[in-house]
Structures are given as structure tokens and as C-alpha cells.
Amino acid sequence: MTIRSAFDRAFVPRLGSGSNHSSRSLANRGRGAAISLLGTLVFLVLFSSSAFAQYGGPEKLTIKSSVLGEDRVILVRTPPGYATNKLAYPVLYMTDGDAHIGHTGSTIEFLARNGRMSELIVVGIVNTDRTRDLSPVKATGPNAAQFPTAGGADNFLKFIETELIPQIEKSYRVQPYRILAGHSFGGLFTVHALISRPELFNSYIAVSPSLQWADEATLKRAEEFFKTRKELNATLFTSLGNEPGDIGKDFVLFKELLAGTKIKGFDWEAEQMKDEDHGSVVLRSHYFGLRKVYDGWQMPRDPETGAVAGGLKAADAHYKWLSEKFHYSIATPEALINQIGYQFLLGATPNPEEAIATFKSNVERYPNSANVYDSLGEAYERTGHLDWAAPQYEKAQALGKQNNDPNAAIFATNYARASDKLKQEAAAKQNGGAKESEAAKKNQ
């Protein structure tokens, strides 16, 4: 048996703020190809949970709302590793939940897997009376009679604040970071929430907001809000497709309004996607909106090699900065530490001592992960200390079996190989000693 390829080991997927500590091997590759890749230091660590297992669909909750006077169905999509770990996650709350939870959840998985954001719990609110809940004021103009229930956004926001959020935070492991996303009327509601309860959410994604509603009432309120607000620790991404008419005109006015703001701590971006329409713009908007919310999430890399720059010290500093930005503790990910260890172990200028120190740190930080022991064992073995490596492989094997780790068989194989080799070496040493003793007797 050969040691699991360094290529596979360096590319173990893991999430920055929410994953279990299992690992995943990629396709089997020869050691020569692995070392060639590592020699160029092209490390593209994929951050994920439990190898991004196949998703089984959202959970369905029913909340008996006293605020709204009706039952409300809520869809909750947890990250794939949620059931087997003890981690907490930020939460994305979304209007029109049944329409968008599928593609938005997949977008989050994709971005998290590529190290561009954390994983999220996604909470999708299913509609009953959409116009009532998402419009801030009564309709105006000649068509007002078509919307007799309009104007209930404040009540709907109260439901979210006093009933939905407490239920989610009671029932799920969450971090104190909330994102609100909405499309069309939902985009209008998102802007309304920003200017009505600006501290309720940390970030906002308003897609094709219907700011023309009721003679631009929300747009006018937004102008007053931004004019008087001095500080706002929030991020806003807003977008529009190829949408002529009042909705397009008011999006331009909103963008101009945002451009004139000088509010401390407020970060925003407004983008028109002219090759999308009012319906298709949502998917790309959620992608770019989440990229905006998580701007700076990815660890900086050496532009020449693609390697993580600065070693473990720089990685810890980066995640300390992210913790300050997002206002909750974000640990340096296991996979990133593992990657740094392999950079030292197998890079163009190897530093085995630093590699072992890095792998040891990973063991201390993630003691319940089988993979960290397996990696430390490999480092010991590569530096000629198989007797030190074997106990690490044994620990990896035990944890792999205990945790139902997808790489449990690999860990067991590594331990068996190391144990067999140690036995062979011990037997050879014993045989050699016996032969020397016998030779000595003959020479007496």
C-alpha cells in the first residue's frame, strides 16, 4: 500500500465557519503527479461540509402566527453537515421561499465549497397573501382597487422579528449574523426592512425592488433615511434586470441616492444585469449579492504560485479580521491549516519542521477530526519517523470509524500498512540481532 496521495490530502474540503471534521479523498492520483502539482504550489482548497453530501430537501415548519392571525409555512435548509456536527451558522431569511430556496441553497453550497463564503442556514418564507405582506403602504393610483389587502409590510416584519427569528434561533444552531433577501415585491420589502429596522439584519439583498410602488413611497422614505443616518453597520446589494419603465427608472434613482451616501460602516453595490429579465435576474443576483456580503472572505494567496501566503500566522490573522468584520468568532478552518502544512511538507523548498508544527496545531484545534491525525502521521512517516506516525494513524483509524468518516477505509489502510511495516522492521532487526549473536558465538 502507498500513502494516500499528497494531492488528495492537500485538497481535503472543509468549511470556514461550519463543517464537521470529516474529509474526502479525490480521484486516486500518482504520487509523482501530486508532487508536481504541489511543487508549483497551486492549492485551491475547497471549503465544504461532509464532502457536500447529496441534499435531501428543506425541512418544513408551521408557525401559528398571532401577529398575522394565520399559520405560516417556513422552509429551512440546513448545511449538509449540520446533522452530524455541533457548529452554528449564519442565517439567510428569504421571501418567496418556495420559489428560490433550491437555487439559492445550491449557490451557497457552490460558493462555500470554493472558499468564497461560509455555509448558511436558509429560511424560506412561503407566501399566503404576497401583496399584503411585502408592500409597505396601500396601493395608489387608478389600479389601487386591485390590491385591497396591500400595505402589511410592517406587520410582516413584526412577524419575522418577534415570531420567526426567535423560533429559528431556538430550534437551530445559529450565529448572530442575519441576511435578508427578496425579489420584486420582496426586494421592495427588503429595502423597507433596511430603512425601518436597520439593526434587525446585518446584510440585505434586494433584487429588482418594486420601488415604483405607491408613488415611490419607499424610495422617498429611503432618501430621508440615508440623509439623516450617520452610521450603519450593514451591507446592501441591489440589482435589476433589463426592466424598462418605472421600475428601471426608480432603480437608477435609488442607485444615485446610494452613491450620495456617506454613512460610516455602510457598504453597498448596485448592478444592472441587462442580459437578464425580471424573473431570471434572481439567480445571478443571489450569487453576486452573497459575494458582496462575503467580500474578503477568501484567504489571500501568492499571485505567483497560488499558495496561501504567510503560513499559519497569516491565516490566523485573516480569520481574526473576519471575526471582527462579521461580529462572531470564526476559526481558521481545518482544511486551510492542512493545506499550509502540506505547503511546508511538499513545496518547492520543503520545511518539514514547520510542516509538523502546523499539523500538530491542527490536531490541537480539531481533536475530533480523523484527518488531522492522519496528516500528522504522514508528515512523521515522510520524515523517517514511522514509529511516531503509527500512533497517529491508529487515532485516525479509530476516529474515522467512530465518526462514520467517508475516508475511514483510507485511515484504516494507512494504519495497517504502518503497523505491518513496523512489525517487519522489528522482525528484521530481531533476525539481524540473532544472526550477529550466532556469528559472535562462532568466532569465540
KAKA-V262011 format. One line per field, one symbol per residue. ss: DSSP state (H for helix, E for strand, L for the rest). psi: psi as a letter, one per 30 degrees, with the letter a starting at -180 (. if undefined). burial: b if it has 9 or more other ideal C-beta (glycine too) atoms within 8 Angstrom, else e. A space follows every 50 residues. Layout:
ss=???
psi=???
burial=???
This chain:
ss=LLLLLHHHHHLLLLLLLLLLLLLLLLLLLLHHHHHHHHHLLLLLLLLLLH HHLLLLLLEEEEEEELLLLEEEEEEEELLLLHHHLLLLEEEEEELLHHHH HHHHHHHHHHHHHLLLLLLEEEEEELLLLHHHHHLLLLLLLLLHHHLLLL LLHHHHHHHHHHHHHHHHHHHLLEEEEEEEEEELHHHHHHHHHHHHLLLL LLEEEEELLLLLHHHHHHHHHHHHHHHHLLEEEEEEEEEELLLLLHHHHH HHHHHHHHHLLLLEEEEEEEEELLLLLLLLHHHHHHHHHHHHHLLLLLLL ELLLLLLELLHHHHHHHHHHHHHHHHLLLLLLLHHHHHHHHHHHHHLLLL LHHHHHHHHHHHHHHLLLLHHHHHHHHHHHHHLLLHHHHHHHHHHHHHHH HHLLLLLHHHHHHHHHHHHHHHHHHHHHHHHHHHHHHHHHHHHL
psi=klkkkfeeefgkklkefjlagllkkakklleeeeeeefefhjjikkklkh gilkkglllklkkjjfefhlkkkkkjjllfgefgagllklkjkklhefff eeeeeeeeeeeefggfllllkkjkkkldjeeeefkfllllafgeffifgl ggeeeeeeeeefeeeeeefefljllhkkkkklkceeeeeeeeeefeiffe lflkjjkhkiffkhhheeeeeeeeefefkekjilkkkklkaijlaeeeef eeeeeeeeffkhkkfkklkkkkjfglaeeffeeeeeefeeeeegkgekkk lkfefflkkfaeeeeeeefeeeeeefhlkjkkkeeeeeeeefeeegaeik ieeeeeeeeeeeeeeifgkeeeeeeeeeeeefggiefeeeeeeeeeeeee eeghkfgeeeeeeeeeeeeeeeeeeeeeeeeeeeeeeeeeeef.
burial=eebbbbbbbbbbbbbbbbbbbbbbbeeebebebbbebbbbbebebbbbbb bbeeeeebeebebebebbeeebebbbbbbbbbebbebebbbbbbbbbbeb bebbbebbbebbbbbbbbbbbbbbbbbeebbbbbbbbbbeeeebeebeeb bbbebbbbbbbebbbebbeeebebbebbbbbbbbbbbbbbbbbbbbebeb bbbbbbbbbbbbbbebbbbebbbebbeebeebebbbbbbbbbbeeebbbb bebbbebbeebebeebbbbbbbbeebebebbbbbbbbbbbbbbbeebeee bbeeebbbeebbebbbbbbebbbeebebebebbbbbbbbbbbbbbbbeeb bbebbbebbbbbbebbeebbbbbbbbbbbbbbeeebeebbebbbbbbbbb bebebbbbebbbbbbbbbbebbeebeeeeeeeeeeeeeeeeeee
